[in-house]
Amino acid sequence: MAEKQTAGRNELGTFAPKFAELNDDVLFGDIWSRENQLSLRDRSLVTVTTLMAQGLTDSAFRFHLENAKKNGITREEIAEILTHAAFYAGWSKAWAAFRMAKEVWSEGIGNDAMAKHAASMVFPIGNLNDGFAQYFNGKSFLAPVSKEQVGIFNVTFEPGCRNNWHIHHARNGGGQILICVAGRGYYQEWGKKAIGMLPGDVVNISVGVKHWHGAAPDSWFSHLAVEVPGEENSNEWMEEVNDTDYIQATKGETL
């Protein structure tokens, strides 16, 4: 739900009490709270583009940009939104909006959890793991470390992200080794308790073992995935680790 708004009364409560009432109780208290009609994210998108089209880049516009960020609109999305709107609202208006949006979405970037996580390890986070996204619950990133002799990949999970249950197969040899390089995560084999993983921890996974691995609910997590050489290696992806099983496996930590 939208937060209870008091800005009108704080700024204009004695000077223009009716305006303050309409601002706080009707605009924000009623219209913004109708999430069954439009989500907060969608209302932020509509509001930002409407204000930009009018050329309004004042403190109110900044407030709505900050609200949009809080409501889940990413840096990439706001850039695309303003670029698209520029063709209809005007190029100069887009430039003015971009200057403020860049400030809002850049605030705190040095303290961003993902940036901190990346700075804590020597291996890169890489790109979004789009090729295997269907087998992950949450966002993951993939950075090849070595593709020769032995395949080694740095896999990074956002907090709460985990892959599906899966099994490594091979006619001879095969399997996988996980080496935690940053953050905190979990590894679990079918029918066994999940084990925590911290930097330096190593897990050896034999062929034929059903398992999953991923981040703790409150921490980014990166591990090197080392492909053990074998004959006719393959990977069998299975059901997802649902929220109930994940929370139970991670000792009841909150998502």
C-alpha positions as CSV (number, residue, x, y, z in Angstrom):
1,M,0.0,0.0,0.0
2,A,1.0,3.6,-0.5
3,E,2.4,5.3,2.6
4,K,0.1,7.7,4.5
5,Q,0.9,11.1,3.0
6,T,1.2,14.2,5.3
7,A,3.2,16.5,3.0
8,G,0.1,18.7,2.3
9,R,-0.7,19.3,5.9
10,N,2.9,19.8,6.8
11,E,3.5,22.4,4.1
12,L,0.1,24.0,3.7
13,G,-2.0,22.9,6.6
14,T,-2.7,26.3,8.0
15,F,-2.4,28.3,4.8
16,A,-4.6,26.1,2.5
17,P,-6.2,23.4,4.7
18,K,-8.6,22.2,2.0
19,F,-5.9,21.8,-0.6
20,A,-3.8,20.0,2.0
21,E,-6.7,17.7,2.8
22,L,-7.3,16.9,-0.9
23,N,-3.6,16.2,-1.5
24,D,-3.1,13.9,1.5
25,D,-6.5,12.2,1.8
26,V,-7.8,12.1,-1.8
27,L,-4.8,12.1,-4.2
28,F,-2.5,10.0,-2.0
29,G,-5.0,8.5,0.4
30,D,-7.5,7.3,-2.2
31,I,-6.2,7.4,-5.8
32,W,-2.7,6.1,-5.0
33,S,-4.1,3.4,-2.7
34,R,-6.3,1.8,-5.4
35,E,-3.8,-1.0,-6.1
36,N,-6.5,-3.3,-7.3
37,Q,-6.8,-1.0,-10.3
38,L,-3.2,-0.1,-10.9
39,S,-0.1,-1.1,-9.1
40,L,2.1,1.5,-7.3
41,R,4.7,0.8,-9.9
42,D,2.3,1.5,-12.8
43,R,1.0,4.7,-11.1
44,S,4.6,5.9,-10.7
45,L,5.3,5.2,-14.4
46,V,2.2,7.2,-15.4
47,T,3.0,10.1,-13.1
48,V,6.6,10.4,-14.1
49,T,5.8,10.5,-17.8
50,T,2.9,12.9,-17.3
51,L,5.1,15.4,-15.3
52,M,7.9,15.1,-17.8
53,A,5.5,15.8,-20.7
54,Q,4.7,19.1,-18.9
55,G,8.3,20.0,-18.5
56,L,8.0,19.9,-14.7
57,T,11.4,18.9,-13.2
58,D,11.0,20.5,-9.8
59,S,11.0,19.0,-6.3
60,A,7.7,17.3,-6.9
61,F,9.2,15.6,-10.0
62,R,12.1,14.4,-7.9
63,F,9.7,13.1,-5.3
64,H,7.9,11.0,-7.9
65,L,11.2,9.8,-9.4
66,E,12.3,8.6,-5.9
67,N,8.8,7.0,-5.5
68,A,9.2,5.3,-8.8
69,K,12.6,3.9,-7.7
70,K,11.0,2.7,-4.4
71,N,8.1,1.1,-6.3
72,G,10.5,-1.1,-8.3
73,I,11.3,0.8,-11.5
74,T,15.0,0.1,-12.2
75,R,17.7,2.3,-13.7
76,E,17.4,0.5,-17.0
77,E,13.6,0.8,-17.1
78,I,13.6,4.6,-16.2
79,A,16.1,5.2,-19.0
80,E,13.9,3.3,-21.5
81,I,10.7,5.1,-20.2
82,L,12.2,8.5,-20.6
83,T,13.8,7.7,-24.0
84,H,10.4,6.5,-25.3
85,A,8.6,9.5,-23.9
86,A,11.1,11.9,-25.4
87,F,9.7,11.2,-28.9
88,Y,6.2,12.3,-27.8
89,A,6.9,14.9,-25.0
90,G,10.0,16.6,-26.4
91,W,13.8,16.1,-26.5
92,S,14.7,19.0,-24.2
93,K,12.1,17.8,-21.6
94,A,13.7,14.4,-21.7
95,W,17.2,15.9,-21.1
96,A,16.0,17.8,-18.1
97,A,14.2,14.6,-16.7
98,F,17.3,12.5,-17.4
99,R,19.5,14.8,-15.3
100,M,17.3,14.4,-12.3
101,A,16.7,10.7,-12.9
102,K,20.5,10.0,-13.1
103,E,20.9,11.6,-9.7
104,V,18.1,9.6,-8.1
105,W,19.1,6.2,-9.5
106,S,22.8,6.9,-8.8
107,E,22.3,7.8,-5.2
108,G,24.0,5.4,-2.9
109,I,25.5,3.4,-5.8
110,G,28.8,3.2,-4.0
111,N,27.0,1.5,-1.1
112,D,24.8,-0.7,-3.3
113,A,24.7,-4.3,-2.0
114,M,25.5,-5.7,-5.5
115,A,28.5,-3.2,-5.9
116,K,29.8,-4.1,-2.5
117,H,29.5,-7.8,-3.3
118,A,31.4,-7.4,-6.6
119,A,34.1,-5.4,-4.8
120,S,34.6,-8.3,-2.3
121,M,35.9,-10.8,-4.8
122,V,38.5,-11.0,-7.6
123,F,36.1,-12.6,-10.1
124,P,33.6,-10.5,-12.1
125,I,29.9,-10.9,-11.6
126,G,29.4,-11.0,-15.4
127,N,26.1,-10.7,-17.2
128,L,22.5,-11.8,-16.4
129,N,22.3,-15.6,-16.7
130,D,19.5,-15.4,-19.3
131,G,20.4,-18.7,-20.9
132,F,19.4,-20.6,-17.7
133,A,16.9,-18.1,-16.3
134,Q,14.1,-20.7,-16.5
135,Y,16.0,-22.9,-14.1
136,F,16.5,-20.2,-11.4
137,N,14.1,-18.6,-8.9
138,G,15.4,-15.0,-8.9
139,K,18.2,-13.3,-10.8
140,S,21.6,-14.9,-11.4
141,F,24.7,-13.8,-13.2
142,L,27.3,-15.7,-15.1
143,A,31.0,-15.0,-15.8
144,P,33.2,-17.5,-17.6
145,V,36.5,-17.9,-15.8
146,S,37.9,-20.7,-18.0
147,K,36.5,-22.6,-21.0
148,E,39.7,-24.6,-21.8
149,Q,40.7,-27.9,-20.2
150,V,38.2,-27.5,-17.4
151,G,35.1,-25.3,-17.5
152,I,35.0,-22.9,-14.6
153,F,32.3,-20.3,-14.2
154,N,31.6,-17.7,-11.5
155,V,27.9,-17.9,-10.7
156,T,26.4,-15.0,-8.7
157,F,22.9,-15.2,-7.0
158,E,21.0,-12.2,-5.8
159,P,19.6,-12.6,-2.2
160,G,17.0,-15.3,-2.1
161,C,17.9,-16.7,-5.6
162,R,18.4,-20.4,-6.0
163,N,18.5,-22.8,-8.9
164,N,16.0,-25.7,-9.4
165,W,16.7,-29.2,-8.1
166,H,19.0,-30.8,-10.7
167,I,21.2,-33.9,-11.3
168,H,24.6,-34.1,-13.1
169,H,24.9,-37.1,-15.3
170,A,27.9,-38.7,-17.0
171,R,28.8,-42.1,-18.4
172,N,32.2,-41.9,-16.8
173,G,33.7,-39.2,-14.5
174,G,31.7,-36.0,-14.4
175,G,30.1,-34.1,-11.5
176,Q,30.7,-30.6,-10.3
177,I,32.7,-28.7,-7.6
178,L,31.4,-25.6,-6.0
179,I,33.9,-23.1,-4.4
180,C,32.3,-20.2,-2.6
181,V,34.1,-16.9,-3.4
182,A,31.9,-14.3,-1.8
183,G,28.7,-13.8,0.2
184,R,26.7,-16.5,1.9
185,G,24.7,-19.3,0.4
186,Y,23.4,-22.8,0.8
187,Y,23.8,-26.2,-0.8
188,Q,21.3,-29.1,-0.3
189,E,21.1,-32.7,-1.4
190,W,17.8,-34.5,-1.7
191,G,16.7,-35.9,1.7
192,K,19.5,-34.1,3.6
193,K,19.7,-30.9,5.5
194,A,21.0,-27.8,3.7
195,I,24.5,-26.7,4.5
196,G,25.7,-23.1,4.6
197,M,28.5,-21.9,2.4
198,L,30.9,-19.1,3.1
199,P,34.0,-17.9,1.2
200,G,36.5,-20.7,1.0
201,D,34.0,-23.5,1.5
202,V,34.0,-26.3,-1.1
203,V,31.3,-28.8,-2.1
204,N,32.0,-31.8,-4.2
205,I,28.9,-33.0,-6.1
206,S,28.9,-36.6,-7.5
207,V,27.0,-37.6,-10.6
208,G,23.5,-38.8,-9.9
209,V,23.0,-36.7,-6.8
210,K,19.8,-34.5,-6.8
211,H,20.6,-31.1,-5.3
212,W,20.2,-27.3,-5.5
213,H,22.3,-24.3,-4.4
214,G,21.8,-20.6,-4.1
215,A,22.0,-17.5,-2.0
216,A,20.9,-16.9,1.6
217,P,17.7,-14.8,1.9
218,D,19.6,-11.7,3.0
219,S,22.9,-12.1,1.2
220,W,24.4,-12.0,-2.3
221,F,26.3,-15.2,-3.1
222,S,28.9,-16.2,-5.6
223,H,30.6,-19.6,-6.2
224,L,32.9,-21.0,-8.8
225,A,31.2,-23.9,-10.6
226,V,33.9,-26.3,-11.8
227,E,32.8,-28.9,-14.3
228,V,34.6,-32.2,-13.6
229,P,35.7,-33.7,-16.9
230,G,33.7,-36.8,-17.9
231,E,32.2,-38.7,-20.8
232,E,28.8,-37.7,-22.1
233,N,28.2,-35.1,-19.4
234,S,24.7,-33.7,-19.1
235,N,22.5,-31.8,-16.7
236,E,18.9,-32.8,-15.8
237,W,16.8,-29.9,-14.5
238,M,13.9,-30.7,-12.3
239,E,11.3,-28.9,-10.1
240,E,11.9,-25.6,-8.5
241,V,12.7,-25.1,-4.9
242,N,9.5,-23.3,-3.8
243,D,9.4,-20.6,-1.1
244,T,8.2,-22.9,1.7
245,D,11.0,-25.5,1.1
246,Y,13.6,-22.8,0.7
247,I,12.7,-21.0,3.9
248,Q,12.7,-24.4,5.8
249,A,16.0,-25.3,4.3
250,T,17.6,-22.0,5.2
251,K,16.5,-22.4,8.8
252,G,13.5,-20.2,8.6
253,E,15.2,-17.0,7.5
254,T,12.9,-14.4,6.1
255,L,12.8,-13.9,2.3
